[in-house]
């Protein structure tokens, strides 16, 4: 968390947005200022309609804006306001480069991936070849799974999945979890503790038991 908080305002807001909402990076990059600001304040929950999500089916996916995300967004919005005039249709996560007409343009998926992988590197998270933008969505899914008491239906609904089978792929146990489960299967007993013997009605102190 400290690594993410140390990033520049845009990058902190981007990483926190995917980490705390579980949206795909392509979906996060579609956010505009109007997506997260209503009547001058950051909204309490953020939603995207099906047409802006992968597959284009289902219903609008709503996710609460948690305090950590709110702080990151407010910091970034303050940074933006000092540099340009904000409008509801302005892309939220801006590229440092303008388009051919000189207008602001949204951050590319390639650069978003670069930012997120850079955050992993700063946090000393080893890349086994599977780290990427989808890692944060899977991390969100795992957190919801644990918080819900391992209710996969809750996770599936939260991710807006059409099938539990898809959700299961998000919750694959890691090697440490598998090893821990295997280790717990050992039924070997430890050395028995000595007990006070009561033999033929006589205690270890040599007194007859009434």
C-alpha positions in Angstrom: 0.0 0.0 0.0 2.8 2.4 0.9 4.3 1.9 -2.6 1.0 2.8 -4.3 0.6 5.9 -2.1 4.1 7.0 -3.1 3.3 7.1 -6.8 2.5 10.3 -8.6 -1.2 11.3 -8.4 -2.4 9.9 -11.7 -0.6 6.6 -11.3 -1.7 6.2 -7.7 -5.3 6.8 -8.7 -5.1 4.4 -11.6 -3.6 1.5 -9.7 -5.9 2.1 -6.7 -8.9 2.3 -9.0 -8.4 -1.2 -10.4 -7.2 -2.6 -7.1 -10.2 -1.4 -5.2 -13.0 -2.0 -7.8 -12.0 -5.1 -9.7 -12.8 -3.5 -13.1 -10.8 -4.6 -16.1 -8.1 -2.0 -17.0 -9.9 -1.4 -20.3 -13.0 -0.5 -18.3 -11.1 1.8 -15.9 -9.6 3.6 -18.8 -13.1 4.5 -20.0 -13.8 6.5 -16.9 -14.4 10.2 -17.4 -14.4 13.0 -14.9 -18.2 12.7 -15.0 -18.0 9.0 -14.1 -16.6 9.7 -10.7 -17.7 13.3 -10.0 -21.3 14.4 -9.4 -22.2 17.9 -8.2 -18.6 18.6 -7.5 -17.8 15.7 -5.3 -16.6 12.1 -5.8 -19.5 9.7 -6.0 -20.1 7.0 -3.4 -20.2 4.3 -6.0 -19.0 4.0 -9.5 -20.8 2.1 -12.3 -20.3 1.2 -15.9 -23.1 0.1 -18.2 -22.8 -3.1 -20.3 -21.9 -1.3 -23.5 -18.7 -0.2 -21.8 -17.7 -3.6 -20.4 -16.3 -6.7 -22.0 -19.0 -8.7 -23.8 -21.5 -5.8 -23.6 -24.0 -8.0 -21.8 -25.6 -8.1 -18.3 -26.3 -5.1 -16.2 -24.5 -2.1 -15.0 -21.8 -3.1 -12.6 -21.7 -0.9 -9.5 -18.8 -0.9 -7.0 -18.5 1.3 -3.8 -15.8 4.0 -3.8 -13.9 2.9 -0.6 -12.0 5.5 1.4 -8.6 4.6 0.0 -9.9 5.0 -3.5 -11.6 8.3 -2.6 -8.5 9.8 -1.2 -6.5 8.8 -4.3 -9.1 10.2 -6.7 -9.5 13.5 -4.7 -5.7 13.9 -4.7 -5.5 13.3 -8.5 -8.5 15.6 -9.2 -6.9 18.4 -7.3 -3.7 17.9 -9.3 -5.8 18.0 -12.6 -7.7 21.2 -11.6 -4.4 23.0 -11.2 -3.5 22.2 -14.8 -6.7 22.3 -16.9 -10.5 22.9 -16.8 -12.4 19.8 -15.9 -15.4 18.7 -17.9 -17.7 15.7 -17.4 -16.6 14.1 -20.7 -12.9 14.6 -20.1 -11.1 11.2 -19.9 -10.1 10.8 -16.2 -6.8 9.1 -16.8 -4.9 11.3 -19.2 -1.9 10.6 -21.3 0.9 13.1 -21.1 0.7 13.3 -24.9 -2.1 15.2 -26.7 -3.9 13.9 -29.9 -3.3 15.3 -33.4 -5.6 18.3 -32.7 -3.8 19.2 -29.5 -6.6 17.9 -27.2 -6.1 15.8 -24.1 -6.5 12.1 -24.7 -6.9 9.0 -22.5 -4.0 7.0 -21.3 -3.4 4.0 -23.5 -3.7 0.4 -22.3 -0.1 -0.2 -23.1 1.0 2.7 -20.8 -1.5 1.6 -18.1 0.1 -1.8 -18.1 3.5 -0.2 -17.8 2.4 1.8 -14.8 0.9 -1.2 -13.0 3.9 -3.5 -13.7 6.1 -0.7 -12.4 4.2 -0.6 -9.2 4.7 -4.4 -8.8 8.4 -3.9 -9.3 8.6 -1.1 -6.7 6.8 -3.4 -4.3 9.4 -6.1 -4.9 6.7 -8.5 -6.2 8.4 -11.1 -8.3 7.0 -11.5 -11.8 6.6 -15.2 -12.6 5.3 -14.3 -16.0 1.7 -14.0 -14.9 1.7 -10.5 -13.5 -0.2 -7.9 -15.5 -3.2 -5.6 -15.4 -5.6 -8.5 -14.7 -3.7 -9.4 -11.5 -5.4 -6.5 -9.6 -8.8 -7.7 -10.7 -8.0 -11.2 -9.5 -6.7 -9.7 -6.2 -10.0 -7.9 -5.7 -11.9 -11.1 -6.4 -9.8 -13.0 -3.8 -10.4 -10.3 -1.2 -14.2 -10.4 -1.8 -14.1 -14.2 -1.6 -12.4 -14.2 1.8 -14.6 -11.4 3.1 -17.8 -13.2 2.1 -16.8 -16.4 3.9 -15.8 -18.1 0.7 -19.1 -17.5 -1.1 -18.3 -17.9 -4.8 -21.8 -16.7 -5.8 -21.1 -13.3 -4.2 -17.8 -13.0 -6.0 -19.4 -14.0 -9.3 -22.1 -11.4 -8.9 -19.5 -8.8 -7.9 -17.5 -9.5 -11.0 -20.6 -9.5 -13.2 -19.7 -12.9 -14.6 -22.1 -14.9 -16.6 -20.8 -18.2 -15.3 -19.5 -19.6 -12.0 -16.9 -21.5 -14.0 -15.3 -18.2 -15.1 -15.2 -17.1 -11.5 -13.5 -20.3 -10.4 -10.5 -19.5 -12.6 -10.1 -16.3 -10.6 -9.8 -18.2 -7.3 -7.2 -20.8 -8.1 -5.2 -21.5 -4.9 -1.5 -20.7 -5.0 1.2 -23.2 -4.3 1.6 -22.1 -0.6 -2.1 -22.8 0.0 -1.9 -26.2 -1.6 1.2 -27.1 0.4 -0.4 -25.9 3.7 -3.4 -28.1 3.0 -1.3 -31.1 2.4 0.8 -30.5 5.5 -2.4 -30.4 7.6 -3.3 -34.0 6.6 -0.5 -35.5 8.7 -2.1 -37.4 11.6 1.1 -38.5 13.3 0.8 -38.0 17.0 3.4 -36.3 19.1 5.0 -38.0 22.1 2.5 -38.8 24.8 2.7 -36.9 28.0 3.1 -39.1 31.1 -0.1 -39.6 33.1 -0.7 -40.4 36.8 -1.2 -44.1 36.9 -4.1 -45.5 38.9 -3.6 -49.2 39.2 -5.7 -51.6 41.2 -7.3 -48.7 43.0 -4.0 -47.2 44.2 -2.9 -43.7 43.1 0.7 -42.9 42.2 1.1 -41.5 45.7 0.4 -44.9 47.2 -3.0 -44.0 48.7 -6.0 -46.1 48.0 -8.7 -44.3 46.1 -12.1 -44.2 47.9 
